[in-house]
């Protein structure tokens, strides 16, 4: 893969992960927790594709093969970082939605 292909693959996969994470949150807010969990698994698949590419780049650099760092690579890394944060926060928010749902169902809220 060329540098540009690598960069745009990271951007695409990370962007897909973020979007699907928010779809999962929307499903959880509707009380569709099984569907939300399935979406989180789908999110993780996209996230891991992007993360694996980044890991490969880091490994190559550790072995002495330098990667050109331009604004596009910085942009790709930013997408991956925000995908990481989004995935983690949405996972916790879905847990909170489930707790709220259970409390309401039990009449405690």
N, C-alpha and C positions, 0 to 999 in steps of 0.2 A: 504494500500500500504506500502511496506517496504521502508526504507530510500533510498535504491539504486533505487527503482522504482520511487520514488518521484524525486530524483536527475536527473535521466535519462529522465523523462518526462519533467522536466523544460528545460533541454538541448535540447531535441528534438523539443519541441514546440517553444522555442525561436529561435532555428536554422531555423525551417521552416518559422517563421515570417520574419527573416532576408532575407532568400532566396527569398521569395515571394515579399518582399518590393523591392528588386533589379529587380525582373521581372517587377514589376509595373513601375519602373523608365525606364527600357528599352522600355516598351510599350509607355510611355510618350514621349520618345525621338523620337519614330517613328510617333508621332502625334496621337496615339490611346488612347485618354484621357479617354473615357468611359471604355475601357478595363483596363486601368491603375487604375481607381477608383475602379473597381470591384476587382482587385488584392489587392488594399489597404484594402478593406473590408475583404478579405480572410486573409490577413496578420494580421489584428486586431483580427480575431477569434483565430488564433494560439497564438498571443501575450497574449490575455486575459486568455487563458487556463493556460499558464505559470505563469502569474501574479496572477491568482486566487490561484494557489498552493502556491506561495510565501506568499500571504496574509494569507492563512490558517496557514502556518508555523509561521508567525509573531503573529497571534492571539493566537495560542497555547502557544507560548513562553510568551506572555503577561499574559496568564492565569497560568503560572508557569511550563508548560511542556517544558523542555529544548530540543533543537534540537542539535544533534551532528554535529559539524562543522569540517569537514575534507577537504582535498584538492578537493574532488569531489563536495562538496557543494559550495566551493568557485568558482570552475569552472562553476557550474550551475548558480550561481549568476552573474558571469561575462558574461555568455551568455545572461542572461536576461537583464542586464544593456546595453550591446551592441545592443540587439534587440530593446530596448527602444530608444536609440539614433538613430539607423538606421531607425526605423519607423518614428520618428519625422523629421529627416533630409530629408529622401526620400519624405515625404509628402510636405515639403517646396520646394524641388527641382522640384517636379512635378508641383507645382504652378508656379515656375519660367519657366519651359519648356512651360507651357500653355501661359504665358505672352509673351515669345519669339515667340511662334507660332503665336499668335494673332498680334503681331507687324509686323512680316514678312508678314502675310496675308494682313494687312492693308497697307503694303509698307513703313512702318516707320522704317524699319531696313534693 
